[in-house]
Amino acid sequence: MPSQGPAARLVDLLIASTHEWTSQSLASILAPRGYVVGKSYNRAQTLKRVRTNPPDALIIDEHLPDADGYALCRELTEENLIVPSTPIFLAFSRSPTRRDRIAALQAGAWACLGEPVDAEELTAMLDVFVPAKLDADQARSQGLIDEATGVYNVRGLVRRAEELAASATRRHAAMGCVLLAPEIETTNGTESGRVADGAPTGAQSNLSPPLWVLRNIAAALRSATRHSDAIGLLDTSAFAVVALDTNAAQARQLAERLGAAIVAKPTGPSVPPLPRLHVLGGYHGVSGDPKRSVDAAALMRQADVALQRARADSSRGWLQGYVG
């Protein structure tokens, strides 16, 4: 039973199908076994549901009104809308052929379901796949990576920053830290803008970005940083980047580049219209000194002080450096 898996919770399974009778049939099979069965009827509904609350497993029809199932599978996996351990089943209104199965696997599906659905086979596969997914979820939650965004969590970022600080100390190298707090900007309930330098364009009510926006931000940060830089999510609205060979002036340049990357709107077939974002930032950097070791914790605290200054009075600029 799914409720007896590693996470000791009910399993959320989403069925994307235009055929109500198919959804009802699958729900009647799975609900008694402890699955919480959700339904969507097209690509748009499915993507909205996945971005809001990623399911533990999906069953997707081969054909949907606004997309085919293969394309939707690719969107979900290639755009990182679900974690890699989430099983996807592609459902057919006929018995799938060998070519169907190969195409489904190439699109990111784990298995195919034919019509009529073999209830015993489906539940047997779920009983294998879902506990593995829940176990991976648990490992991620106890590990160093933020499950939702794929960047370091606080524990992972602190550990990686300490490793970078030790390297900087040995090499007498500079090291910098940038903190960025993206927010959705609204004016009287309607989206409003803010120019790149942080100057407001109207009376705002700022909101923390939802999960799917945080994922897009994390992807933008990965694209705009070096592989050696450590990216972490500090809370639901603040990212940190720790970088070697980056003094205070270079940390400011890095913050400006990353801020621009965050507010730039990505494009793609599965990217919905993004809310207008503005960013508040703080940074600090230290130069290499053979007489002094680099303190990663102090560096991050000082960048946070600068961020809090920007939050307290953004009229002085969206980006603030640490002043000791």
Helices and strands as residue ranges (DSSP letters): G 2-4, E 11-16, H 20-30, G 31-33, E 35-40, H 43-52, E 57-61, E 63-64, E 67-68, H 69-78, E 88-91, H 98-107, E 111-113, H 119-141, H 154-171, E 175-187, E 190-191, E 205-207, H 211-224, E 230-235, E 238-244, H 248-263, E 277-286, H 296-312, G 314-316, E 319-321
